[in-house]
Amino acid sequence: MRGKPLILIVDDEADNRAFLKGLLERQGFNVSAARQADEAIEATERSRSDLILSDVAMPGMSGMELCRRLKGSARTARIPVILMSGAHKDEKDQAEGIDEGADDYLLKPFTPRLLLAKINGVLRRFHAPEEFREILKEMGLTLDVQARVVMIGKKRLALTRKEFDLLTTFLRKRGRVLNHLFLLETVWGYDPAVYNDPHTVESHIYSLRCKLGPKLGQMIVNVPGVGYRFEKK
């Protein structure tokens, strides 16, 4: 990451853009702004942002759809996205945002301190050099953390963002039992005191097992009443 991180603010409200821009610039960030999602996509073509902070409810393309588009493109998939909303505050809205690939979800109104903590936390996760260089291997499977590519032999495996992060966590923690609270916090970025529905983990593990196939899928073992473990060879 270059010297000062570049943060792109996406919000259709001019007052919100001005407030956030001033706040972040005072903290030493470089900041650009877009009024809508289409402008944000164009901006990422001109200059790669280090993080995108986007409102959810906007005219035209929503923040959810913007996140989906960014995470679905190889060029922008590695740009972290934090969604924020004062209208879409239910647990299902937050879960949908995370499932679409958002790296965090902020409920308005939020304090400057919380916003800065979230931004700095996400930037730390995304710019850890030792994680970027990591290649994980298991039984013919190769996972490249930096490229976000999973291969089984010579075949590329199509995983969603959360399936990829879930598999990465299991491979890093081979042999250890991971409970659903740990996985919600580590993979989804949830605060377990706020959101702790085990179904989110269960449904993603089911999908991941299916995509891995019977041989590798059975390596993710359910430990009743405790959590899940990726078996060591």
Number of C-alpha atoms within 10 A of each C-alpha: 12 6 7 11 15 21 23 24 26 27 26 19 13 11 10 14 18 13 10 18 19 13 16 19 14 10 9 11 16 17 20 18 22 20 17 22 26 14 13 23 15 11 16 17 12 9 11 15 22 21 22 27 24 31 27 27 18 17 12 10 13 17 27 23 15 24 27 17 16 23 21 16 10 10 12 17 18 17 18 24 28 25 24 26 19 13 12 15 14 10 12 10 16 22 17 14 25 24 19 21 23 29 26 21 25 19 15 13 9 12 9 12 8 11 19 14 12 17 20 12 12 18 17 11 12 19 12 11 12 9 13 14 12 14 15 15 15 13 10 10 17 18 22 17 18 15 14 16 15 23 15 17 11 10 9 13 17 13 17 17 18 21 21 20 18 20 22 20 16 21 20 13 15 18 17 15 18 19 17 20 19 17 23 20 15 14 21 21 16 21 13 14 8 8 14 17 14 14 10 15 22 15 10 16 20 13 14 21 18 13 15 19 11 10 9 19 17 14 19 22 14 17 12 7 7 11 19 23 20 23 17 12 8
